[in-house]
Amino acid sequence: MRRFTRPIPAVAGLLTGLLLATLAVPLGAQPARQPHQFYDISKEVTLSGTVSEVLAKAASGTLPGPHLLFATSSGKVDASLGASALRGKNALSVAPGKEVAVTGVMKTIRGQYVFVARIVKVDGKAYMLRNQHGVPMSPLSRERAAQKGESL
């Protein structure tokens, strides 16, 4: 029976080098966070106007889900509210003729402008519809945020 004794020091040296290389990198090192491609909170603006229509379903060719159409001093705005904005506890309650302040980001989707709404303020109440990354909040997550008293 023949034993391979010469390769063992080489393998041990490689393993030691690999171990030292892994220890040189901090354990908590993570790549820098990139802003969300769809929703960049640094580009948020607040638009104020009068509600002309609340659509339970979107028109074809735009973001799915309910939309809020409102008129500002600069023109009409189509605001995407997120899939469950009109459902559940703490759901958005708004009607045509109401004055609103909508915070979000303007996007161009399939050649059409749509305002991706994150917060809608109406009648002195603020409704948080999306989180800071633009992800629509479910009725349960809105309820949890209200219980925690999270600021908008």
QUIUR-V564376 format. One record per run of one state. SS is the DSSP state (~ for helix, > for strand, _ for the rest). FROM is the first residue (numbers start at 1). LEN is the number of residues. If there is no record, write none. Layout:
ss->(SS,SS)
from->(FROM,FROM)
len->(LEN,LEN)
This chain:
ss->(_,~,_,~,_,>,_,>,_,>,_,>,_,>,_,>,_,>,_,>,_,~,_)
from->(1,6,25,41,44,45,56,66,73,75,83,99,110,112,123,125,129,130,131,136,137,139,149)
len->(5,19,16,3,1,11,10,7,2,8,16,11,2,11,2,4,1,1,5,1,2,10,4)
